[in-house]
Amino acid sequence: MTPTLNRTHLTHLLQQEEQLFHKPHPKSYELYQRARKSLHGGVPMLWMIRWAGSFPVFVKEAK
């Protein structure tokens, strides 16, 4: 028996995860929308377009 995927269920789960991600990162979403006006895909490097979520996280600084 070949296993099958329930794509409807997977789509629903992905939508839930994206909503959970969006809630604690509203500033990143705002910055992403602004960046889309001047950067391809709203990101500085093309490989970043493949970010798993609906938008990337923006950080002020990192170490």
C-alpha positions as MATLAB code, in Angstrom:
seq = 'MTPTLNRTHLTHLLQQEEQLFHKPHPKSYELYQRARKSLHGGVPMLWMIRWAGSFPVFVKEAK';
ca = [
       0.000    0.000    0.000;
       1.396    3.374   -1.007;
       1.125    6.048    1.699;
      -0.754    9.190    0.679;
      -0.657   12.757    1.913;
      -3.744   14.650    2.953;
      -2.863   17.908    1.189;
      -5.931   19.702    2.532;
      -4.849   18.935    6.084;
      -1.260   19.976    5.334;
      -2.471   23.275    3.860;
      -4.535   23.900    6.987;
      -1.555   23.139    9.252;
       0.693   25.459    7.254;
      -1.852   28.278    7.523;
      -2.042   27.768   11.299;
       1.745   27.864   11.628;
       1.984   31.026    9.535;
      -0.597   32.728   11.768;
       1.323   31.654   14.881;
       4.521   33.054   13.344;
       2.897   36.343   12.335;
       1.558   37.217   15.817;
       4.923   37.656   17.614;
       6.646   39.247   14.568;
       4.458   42.182   13.430;
       7.426   44.541   13.008;
       9.201   42.021   10.764;
       6.077   41.784    8.627;
       5.911   45.576    8.385;
       9.585   45.778    7.380;
       9.111   42.966    4.871;
       6.225   44.830    3.212;
       8.395   47.939    2.988;
      11.366   45.971    1.619;
       9.220   44.434   -1.131;
       9.061   47.871   -2.753;
      12.813   48.010   -3.353;
      14.203   44.464   -3.029;
      13.367   41.438   -5.180;
      11.079   39.315   -3.026;
      11.585   41.753   -0.135;
      14.946   40.224    0.784;
      18.558   41.310    0.167;
      19.764   37.962   -1.198;
      17.816   35.803   -3.644;
      18.318   32.552   -1.699;
      16.355   34.173    1.153;
      13.203   34.036   -0.973;
      13.016   30.350   -0.063;
      12.332   31.243    3.582;
       9.933   28.641    4.965;
       7.433   31.145    6.353;
       5.384   33.796    4.625;
       7.970   36.486    5.455;
      11.491   36.606    6.921;
      12.459   37.744   10.406;
      14.213   41.099   10.556;
      16.698   41.645   13.384;
      18.256   44.848   14.654;
      21.605   43.209   15.437;
      23.105   39.800   16.031;
      26.296   38.240   17.349;
];
